[in-house]
Amino acid sequence: MTLTRSSAERDIGAVERQAFETLASAASRDALESLRVRYLGKKAKLTALLRAMKDLPAEDRPAIGAFVNQAKERVERALEEKLAAVRAEEEAAALAASRVDVTLPGRRRTIGRLSPLTQVRREVTEIFRSMGFSVEEGPEVETEYYNFDALNFPPDHPSRDAQDTLLVDGGYLLRTHTSPVQIRTMERQKPPVRMICPGWVYRADTLDASHSPMFSQVEGLLVDEGVSLGDLFGILNAFAQRFFGERTKTRYRPSFFPFTEPSAEVDVSCMICAGTGKTEAGTCRVCKGTGWKEILGCGMVDPNVFKAVGYDSERYTGFAFGMGIERLAMFKFGVDEIRHFFEGDQRFIAQF
Ligand code: PHE
């Protein structure tokens, strides 16, 4: 087929029209790119036409060459314009997708708080520290000797049983109270001793509203010459009034602990109902209408305990006490469920 000027112009015109039609319907960058390859690339139709010019009569070549180049330029320009339009559309779509509604309310940031147990432990510690007590520590994994023997528990005492005490491999146990720290402190130190020990303790109890297999206590011990039951009452009454309020009354009920003699349990007057057992809503929920709440165990140190640590029980006397921190916190804050303390729920903790 021979090429003539007019057939060349027709072909070029047709390819250009075709290019414009395809361009009109191209809507993405990829579509535009393949269009560029098809019409303007090395193997493109317009390029092929340019190459075919060698078959034209020499005098027609410049005119046709210019004609092809103009057509190429027009297609190129249209392509650039379309590309710019598609880019702008894509950008607008991306912006719309990442739009931020500045009128939405912000997210509230919650600020952590000290657990009520930590607050109570610190407050109790501060009260005794101000009365001259040192703060001691001891291991939570204990031996039977420190947890029981040295504290004058008889060999067949029921609490030594695995039913009550959590045992650890290797003949150890999880301490069931903070009293072993009395022994460790006295072994380290000659009288006078005036110490407290806050810490975790463990018992084989099932978790319910008032029991937890892990809870915390504060132990206290004071040993010196001439320490009497009157000193015990004085210190514990002062503590109760500072912790629960000036008008708090105390009541001592005889009790039993292997490591103290005599022993007592201490009740404080209920601060929720002011000791009346009644609130506007009826029977006081916290003291169950009794007007009293048991908060600790105490007593004069048994001479056998002094013997175990090599103290002269003719010369020295002393008293000891122990209280549960969860119990103090439940009473002080009117909480009726021990499990709340261990769940870390912000809605609970934020109230204290
Ligand atoms: N260790 C006792 C308990 O856990 C409390 C206590 C401590 C009693 C010191 C008397 C003296 O129940």
Residues whose N, C-alpha, C, O or C-beta is under 5 A from the ligand:
A	BS01	LIG	T176 H177 S179 F257 T260 G297 C298 G299 A320 F321 G322
